Structures are given as structure tokens and as C-alpha cells.
Amino acid sequence: MQKKIALFIFCGFLISNLQGQNFGGGIILGISTSQVGGDDLGGFNKAGLLAGFFANKSISPLLSFQMEMAFIQKGSNNPDMNDYKSKNVGKADISLNYIEVPILLQYKQNTTLKIEGGIQFANLINGYYNDSYGEITYSGTTPFIKNDIGLLLGMDYKFSGNLSLNTRISNSILPIGEEDYNHPTIYNSTSKGKYNSVLSFAINYNF
């Protein structure tokens, strides 16, 4: 974990120095709201932190390429865990922390609005299930795989000289649970696996 944090800080310094090499760059700060498809819970009820850095470069008057590195929290939340009148009583929710690298192509709609899409690669820092008593531990089992690959679509609205509002939706394209591959019916009612779905809202500061 310490190596991942050190790499994250190093990339932040690297991105901050790219502007002098015909690249733009900046800082990302926002929130994520997420759910896990396939965990028998519904709704974007899990709120988390989103923070990181980005670098971009124009490749034409209308298109630009952007690469990011961010810390993001994902998972699911069961607000009815202790509600004995609910069908979701007792069902565990999920907490996941990732270092994520989105790679984007942005289309400049006008002077203030960009439409973006791309792929993202994430490396798991830690992940676990939670019940009414806290974190659930499993002997000899890692609940979640180390890598998450997803697709994303979003837009970036510039509302001042240096600030823009970024909204984005993303979804895993491969199951995220170790048991989805080895024991597909132990933790969820279907054999299709579990997938991260995230809505994020961030303020980007452009250097």
C-alpha cells in the first residue's frame, strides 16, 4: 500500500510539470456515488472520495487526449441492514479503495463543454464486506480481485478560467469479486458476478 501511495504522489509531481512540455494538467477533487451490480442491493447509496491529477494534450482543434491518476472509493451501501421489515436486512455491503488510471478522448462541443469517453484501469488498495458489526474477515480468502477494468462516459463544463465541473458514469466490464471466478454463487444470488457502477462529480482545477 505504501508503494502505491508513493507512486500516486510521484505521478502528481510529474503531471504538475507537464505544462512546460506542451501538455496541460490539473487537480481533481470530488465525490463518487456507487453501487455494485450483482450484490443483491440496488441504488447509488455508497458515497466516497475522489482525488487525483490529470494531464491532457490537444490533438486537433476539436479533440484532446487526457490521462488521469486518482484515488477513488467505490462499493455498495445497505441502508436497511438493521431494518427487520426490509428484504435487505442483514445483507452485507461493500467497501473498496482503488488507485485508478482513466484514459480519455475528449470532444470539444464548444468553448465551455467537452464530451468524453474512454477506458479506466484500477488497482485495488483494499476491499472488504461490512455487516452490522463492521468488517467481515475471511480465512484464506481474498474477497476481491486486484484489478478492475471499466468503461466511462462523461462531460466537462468549464465555468471559470481555471475551474470546470466534471460529471461521469463508469462501469466495470469484468467481475470484481474473487468468488465470481471461483465460487460464483456463494456471495450473490446469480452466477453473473459483481460489477462496479459509479457516478462521480468533481471540480477540476486546470493549471
DADA-V706922 format. One record per pair of residues at least 12 apart in sequence whose C-alpha atoms are under 7 Angstrom apart, sorted by the first residue. I is the first residue (numbers start at 1). J is the second residue. Records with the same first field share a line. If there is no record, write none. Layout:
I: J + J
This chain:
1: 125
12: 53
15: 53 + 54 + 55
23: 55 + 56 + 57
24: 55 + 56 + 57 + 207
25: 54 + 55 + 56 + 206 + 207
26: 53 + 54 + 55 + 204 + 205 + 206 + 207
27: 52 + 53 + 54 + 204 + 205 + 206
28: 51 + 52 + 53 + 202 + 203 + 204 + 205
29: 50 + 51 + 52 + 202 + 203 + 204
30: 49 + 50 + 51 + 201 + 202 + 203
31: 47 + 48 + 49 + 50 + 200 + 201 + 202
32: 47 + 48 + 49 + 50 + 73 + 198 + 199 + 200 + 201
33: 45 + 46 + 47 + 48 + 198 + 199 + 200
34: 46 + 47 + 74 + 75 + 76 + 197 + 198 + 199
35: 75 + 76 + 196 + 197 + 198
36: 75 + 76 + 194 + 195 + 196 + 197
37: 194 + 195 + 196 + 197
38: 188 + 193 + 194 + 195
39: 188 + 194
40: 188
41: 78
45: 76 + 77
46: 75 + 76 + 77
48: 73 + 74
49: 72 + 73
50: 70 + 71 + 72 + 73
51: 70 + 71 + 72
52: 69 + 70 + 71
53: 68 + 69 + 70
54: 66 + 67 + 68 + 69
55: 67 + 68
62: 107 + 108
63: 106 + 107 + 108
64: 105 + 106 + 107
65: 104 + 105 + 106
66: 103 + 104 + 105
67: 102 + 103 + 104
68: 101 + 102 + 103
69: 100 + 101 + 102
70: 99 + 100 + 101
71: 98 + 99 + 100
72: 97 + 98 + 99 + 100
73: 96 + 97 + 98
74: 95 + 96 + 97
75: 94 + 95 + 96 + 196
76: 93 + 94 + 95
77: 93 + 94
78: 93
81: 132
90: 131
92: 129 + 130 + 131
93: 129 + 130 + 131
94: 128 + 129 + 130
95: 127 + 128 + 129
96: 126 + 127 + 128
97: 124 + 125 + 126 + 127
98: 122 + 123 + 124 + 125
99: 122 + 123 + 124 + 125
100: 120 + 121 + 122 + 123
101: 120 + 121 + 122
102: 119 + 120 + 121
103: 118 + 119 + 120
104: 116 + 117 + 118 + 119
105: 117 + 118
112: 157 + 158
113: 156 + 157 + 158
114: 155 + 156 + 157
115: 154 + 155 + 156
116: 153 + 154 + 155
117: 152 + 153 + 154
118: 151 + 152 + 153
119: 150 + 151 + 152
120: 149 + 150 + 151
121: 148 + 149 + 150
122: 147 + 148 + 149
123: 146 + 147 + 148
124: 146 + 147
127: 144
128: 143
142: 178
143: 177 + 178 + 179
144: 176 + 177 + 178
145: 176 + 177 + 178
148: 172 + 176
149: 172 + 173 + 174
150: 170 + 171 + 172 + 173
151: 170 + 171 + 172
152: 168 + 169 + 170 + 171
153: 168 + 169 + 170
154: 167 + 168 + 169
155: 167 + 168
162: 205 + 206 + 207
163: 203 + 204 + 205 + 206
164: 203 + 204 + 205
165: 202 + 203 + 204
166: 201 + 202 + 203 + 204
167: 200 + 201 + 202
168: 199 + 200 + 201
169: 198 + 199 + 200
170: 197 + 198 + 199
171: 195 + 196 + 197 + 198
172: 195 + 196 + 197
174: 195
175: 193 + 194 + 195
176: 194 + 195
177: 194
180: 193
